[in-house]
Amino acid sequence: MANISLAAKYRPQTFAEVVGQDTVKKVLSLASLQDKVAPAYLLSGTRGVGKTTLARIFAKALNCANAPTAEPCNQCEACRKITQGAFVDVVEIDGASNRGIDDVRRLREAVGYSPLEGRYKVIIIDEAHMLTKEAFNALLKTLEEPPRGVVFILATTEQHKFPITILSRCQHYVFKQVAEQSIENHLANVLKSEHIAYDEDALSLIARRAMGSVRDSMSLLGQCLALSPNDMEGFKLESKTVRQTLGLAGIEVMDRLLQAMRFQDVAKTTVLVRDVLAEGVDIGFFLGELVRLLRNMFVLKEAGKEVLADLPLREVVRLEESAVHFSAAFLHAAWQMVLENQRRILQSYEPAAALELLLLNLTLLPRLLPLEKVLLPDEAEPEAKQGE
């Protein structure tokens, strides 16, 4: 269908296709293969990291015609129906809209019957932390001793809201944020499947902006492709397009800021802030990128480029060219200053003014610290002579 999202179109259908979460994939795949299934599972983690997707794949593997199996075949009737959401023995419930005790009582009545089509009746409760206290209490006995052939899978982004009595009755698996490189590889495979050319820098930007969420990265990719022509022949997804679409500051903005900081140029900093705000740059992402830049420059000076082996060579070279103009003390102080002010700026009633104040403080930082500690010797001499 023309209106299907990229996330839905490329939703993984096997354990092997899921990005990251290797430990959880191995546990669930092995449980399906050996047919040693726990009564209840709790899958917790940030948004878009594969909790519901893995729950569906597990449900398919348990009910596949080839079961017990480590992977669903996705060819049999049961697999196809579960993929389409039409399998009567796999029930998905939204915890936010079915959170009351009456909803749970109806669920308990439903699971009392044996599976009709498959080997297991699988109940997937998404955003399960939204259930009320009374609903949780009503689930206790059912989770501990569910009827034969019934499996509960609870998915949540806020596991701290679960009563300890529920946690003790579930096998709990924590989903990690997906590594940027893994997200980049996934996006690259999607674009290759869509026959769309791309810059590596463009995918790197989307992966960083997604902050560990595969679903967010797919949504951002779709947003960037929305401005592409209908005829994709000759089209290439470039970093410039990504920055313009998502409101991200370019490399040249960071270079301008470093120049202003190096020469304590208040006028340049003020103009830079005006330009950043005029372009509608995402302030949160901008600050995150600035933290990352200052951290990498500091680590580069103190520990060498070997510790930045995960970065592209071109980025390491650029960091070396910039870091040579600053002392480690300056970079450490600047890094700490930005880190401590991130949340304050984003929660401020005047985020633009707060951002400008921070950048001006960074520019004037040498006046707040002894000059010989923040400037390199050859750059400190002119200041000393001028003082004489």
C-alpha positions in Angstrom: 0.0 0.0 0.0 1.2 3.5 -0.8 0.7 4.9 2.7 2.6 2.2 4.6 5.4 3.5 6.7 9.0 2.3 6.3 9.0 1.0 9.9 6.0 -1.2 9.1 7.2 -2.2 5.7 10.6 -3.4 7.0 9.4 -4.7 10.4 11.5 -7.8 11.2 9.8 -11.2 10.8 12.4 -13.4 12.3 14.7 -13.2 15.3 17.8 -12.9 13.0 16.3 -9.8 11.4 15.9 -7.8 14.6 18.6 -5.1 15.1 20.5 -5.6 18.3 19.2 -7.3 21.4 21.3 -10.4 20.8 20.9 -11.8 24.3 17.1 -11.6 24.3 16.9 -13.0 20.8 19.0 -16.0 21.9 16.9 -16.7 25.0 13.5 -16.5 23.2 14.7 -18.5 20.2 16.2 -21.2 22.4 13.0 -21.4 24.5 10.9 -21.9 21.3 13.3 -24.5 20.0 13.4 -26.5 23.2 9.7 -25.9 23.9 10.6 -24.7 27.4 8.4 -21.7 27.7 7.9 -19.6 30.9 4.4 -18.6 31.9 5.2 -14.9 31.7 7.8 -12.6 30.2 8.5 -8.9 30.9 10.3 -7.0 28.2 11.4 -3.5 29.2 13.4 -0.8 27.6 13.2 2.5 25.8 10.9 3.1 22.8 11.5 1.6 19.4 14.1 -1.0 20.4 12.1 -4.1 19.4 10.0 -5.2 22.4 6.7 -5.7 20.6 8.4 -6.9 17.5 10.2 -9.7 19.4 7.0 -10.6 21.2 5.2 -11.2 17.9 8.1 -13.2 16.4 8.2 -15.3 19.6 4.4 -15.9 19.3 4.9 -17.0 15.6 7.8 -19.3 16.6 5.6 -21.0 19.3 2.7 -21.5 16.9 4.6 -22.2 13.7 3.6 -25.4 11.8 7.3 -26.4 12.1 7.4 -25.9 15.9 9.3 -26.5 18.1 11.6 -24.3 16.0 14.2 -21.6 16.6 12.7 -19.4 13.9 9.2 -19.0 12.5 8.9 -20.1 8.9 6.7 -17.2 7.9 5.1 -19.4 5.2 2.6 -21.5 7.1 -1.0 -20.3 7.8 -0.3 -19.6 11.5 2.8 -17.4 10.7 0.9 -15.5 8.0 -2.1 -14.9 10.2 0.0 -13.7 13.2 1.8 -11.3 10.9 -1.5 -10.0 9.7 -2.9 -9.8 13.2 -5.7 -12.3 12.4 -4.6 -15.3 14.5 -7.2 -15.9 17.2 -4.8 -17.3 19.7 -2.4 -14.3 19.7 -4.0 -11.4 21.4 -2.4 -7.9 21.6 -3.7 -5.5 24.2 -2.9 -1.9 24.7 -2.3 -1.4 28.4 -3.2 2.3 28.2 -6.8 1.8 27.0 -7.4 -1.6 28.7 -6.0 -0.8 32.1 -8.9 -1.4 34.5 -9.8 -4.4 36.6 -12.8 -5.3 34.5 -10.6 -5.5 31.4 -8.2 -7.9 33.3 -11.2 -10.0 34.5 -12.4 -10.4 30.9 -8.9 -11.4 29.9 -8.7 -14.0 32.7 -11.9 -15.5 31.4 -10.6 -15.6 27.8 -7.3 -17.4 28.7 -9.3 -20.1 30.6 -10.0 -21.7 27.2 -7.5 -23.9 25.4 -5.9 -22.6 22.2 -8.2 -22.9 19.2 -5.8 -22.7 16.2 -2.3 -23.0 17.6 -0.1 -24.7 20.2 0.0 -21.7 22.5 -2.3 -18.8 23.4 -0.1 -15.7 23.6 -1.3 -12.6 25.3 0.9 -9.5 24.5 0.2 -6.5 26.7 1.9 -3.4 25.4 2.6 -0.4 27.7 1.7 -2.7 30.6 2.9 -0.2 33.2 -0.4 1.7 32.5 -2.4 -1.0 34.2 -4.0 0.1 37.5 -3.0 -1.3 40.9 -6.2 -3.3 41.0 -5.6 -4.7 37.5 -2.1 -5.8 38.5 -3.5 -7.5 41.6 -6.1 -9.3 39.5 -3.3 -10.6 37.2 -1.1 -12.1 40.0 -2.6 -15.6 40.2 -3.0 -15.9 36.5 0.7 -14.9 35.8 1.9 -17.4 38.4 -0.2 -20.3 37.3 -1.7 -19.6 33.9 -3.7 -22.3 32.2 -1.8 -24.9 30.2 -0.6 -23.5 26.8 -1.0 -19.8 27.8 2.0 -17.3 27.7 1.9 -13.7 28.8 4.3 -11.2 27.4 4.3 -7.7 29.0 6.1 -4.9 27.2 6.9 -1.6 28.9 9.0 1.5 28.8 8.7 2.1 32.5 9.5 -1.1 34.4 9.9 0.8 37.7 6.2 1.3 37.8 5.6 -2.5 38.1 4.7 -4.0 41.5 7.4 -6.3 42.8 4.8 -9.0 43.0 4.5 -8.9 39.2 8.2 -8.7 38.6 8.8 -11.8 40.7 6.4 -13.8 38.5 8.0 -12.9 35.2 11.2 -13.6 33.3 12.5 -10.1 33.0 14.6 -9.0 30.0 16.0 -5.5 29.6 16.4 -4.1 26.1 19.4 -1.9 25.4 19.5 1.1 23.2 20.7 0.0 19.8 24.2 1.1 18.8 24.5 3.9 16.2 26.5 1.6 13.9 23.8 -1.0 14.0 21.2 1.6 13.1 23.3 2.9 10.3 23.7 -0.6 8.8 19.9 -1.1 9.1 19.2 2.2 7.3 21.7 1.3 4.6 20.0 -2.0 4.0 16.6 -0.3 3.8 17.8 2.3 1.3 19.5 -0.4 -0.8 16.2 -2.3 -0.9 14.5 0.9 -2.0 17.2 1.5 -4.6 18.1 4.9 -3.1 21.7 6.3 -3.1 22.9 7.9 0.1 25.9 9.6 1.9 27.3 7.8 4.9 27.2 11.1 6.8 23.5 11.3 6.2 22.9 7.9 7.8 25.2 8.8 10.6 23.2 11.9 11.4 19.9 10.0 11.4 21.3 7.3 13.6 22.6 9.9 16.2 19.3 11.7 16.1 17.4 8.5 16.8 19.2 8.0 20.1 19.2 4.3 20.1 15.7 3.8 18.7 15.3 1.8 15.5 11.7 2.9 15.1 12.7 6.6 15.5 15.4 6.2 12.9 12.9 4.7 10.4 10.5 7.6 11.1 13.3 10.2 10.6 14.4 8.5 7.4 10.8 8.6 6.1 10.7 12.3 7.0 13.9 13.0 5.0 12.7 11.0 2.0 9.3 12.9 2.0 11.0 15.8 0.2 12.5 13.5 -2.5 11.1 13.5 -6.0 8.6 10.8 -7.1 11.1 9.6 -9.6 14.0 8.4 -7.5 16.4 7.9 -10.4 19.5 10.0 -9.8 18.3 11.0 -6.3 20.8 10.8 -3.4 20.1 11.2 0.3 22.7 13.7 1.4 23.7 15.0 4.8 22.7 18.5 3.8 19.1 17.3 3.1 19.0 15.5 6.4 20.2 18.6 8.3 17.7 20.9 6.6 14.8 18.5 7.1 15.5 17.6 10.7 16.8 21.0 11.8 20.3 19.9 12.6 23.3 22.2 12.8 26.0 21.5 10.2 29.8 21.0 10.7 30.4 24.5 9.6 28.4 25.8 12.6 30.6 23.9 15.1 33.7 25.2 13.3 32.5 28.7 13.6 31.8 28.2 17.3 35.3 26.8 17.9 36.8 29.8 16.1 34.9 32.2 18.2 35.9 30.3 21.4 39.5 30.2 20.3 39.7 34.0 19.8 37.2 35.0 22.4 35.1 36.7 19.7 31.8 37.7 21.3 30.4 39.3 18.1 30.9 36.0 16.1 29.3 34.0 18.9 26.2 36.3 18.9 25.9 36.2 15.1 26.2 32.4 15.3 23.4 32.1 17.8 21.2 34.3 15.7 21.9 32.1 12.6 21.3 28.9 14.5 17.9 30.0 15.8 16.9 31.5 12.4 17.5 28.1 10.8 15.2 26.4 13.3 18.0 24.1 14.6 17.0 21.5 17.2 18.6 23.0 20.3 18.6 19.6 22.1 20.4 17.9 19.3 22.8 20.9 18.9 23.8 20.7 22.5 24.2 16.9 22.3 26.5 17.3 19.4 28.5 20.0 21.2 29.0 17.7 24.2 30.1 14.9 21.9 32.5 17.3 20.1 34.1 18.6 23.3 34.3 15.2 24.8 36.0 13.7 21.8 38.5 16.6 21.6 39.4 16.2 25.3 39.8 12.4 25.0 41.9 12.8 21.9 44.3 15.2 23.6 44.6 13.1 26.8 44.4 9.6 25.5 45.3 9.7 21.8 43.3 8.8 18.7 43.4 5.1 19.5 40.4 5.5 21.9 38.4 7.0 19.0 38.7 4.0 16.8 34.9 3.8 16.4 34.9 7.2 14.6 35.4 7.6 10.8 39.0 8.6 10.0 37.8 11.9 8.4 36.2 12.9 11.7 39.3 12.0 13.7 41.4 14.2 11.4 39.0 17.1 11.8 39.1 16.7 15.6 42.9 16.8 15.6 42.9 20.0 13.6 40.5 21.6 16.0 41.9 20.3 19.3 45.4 21.6 18.7 44.2 25.1 19.4 42.9 24.3 22.9 44.4 23.0 26.1 42.9 19.9 27.9 41.9 22.1 30.8 39.8 24.3 28.6 38.1 21.4 26.8 37.4 19.7 30.1 35.8 22.8 31.6 33.8 23.6 28.4 32.6 20.0 28.2 31.5 20.1 31.8 29.8 23.4 31.4 27.7 22.3 28.4 26.8 19.0 30.1 25.6 20.7 33.2 23.5 23.3 31.3 21.8 21.0 28.8 18.7 20.2 30.8 18.5 23.7 32.2 18.4 25.2 28.7 15.8 22.8 27.4 13.5 23.4 30.4 14.0 27.2 30.4 11.2 29.6 29.7 13.7 31.3 27.4 15.7 28.5 25.8 17.1 30.8 23.1 18.5 33.3 25.6 19.8 30.5 27.8 21.6 29.0 24.8 23.2 32.3 23.9 24.3 32.8 27.5 26.0 29.4 27.5 27.8 29.9 24.2 29.0 33.4 25.4 30.3 31.8 28.6 32.2 29.3 26.6 33.6 32.1 24.4 34.7 34.0 27.5 35.9 31.0 29.4 39.6 32.0 29.4 38.7 35.0 31.4 37.1 32.7 34.0 40.2 30.5 34.3 43.9 31.3 34.5 45.1 31.9 30.9 48.2 29.7 31.1 45.8 26.7 31.9 43.4 27.1 29.0 45.6 28.4 26.2 48.6 26.8 24.5 51.9 28.5 25.2 52.3 30.2 21.8 48.8 31.6 22.1 49.2 32.8 25.7 52.3 34.9 25.0 50.5 37.7 23.0 48.0 38.1 25.9 50.8 38.3 28.4 52.7 40.9 26.4 49.6 42.9 26.0 49.1 42.9 29.7 52.6 44.2 30.2 
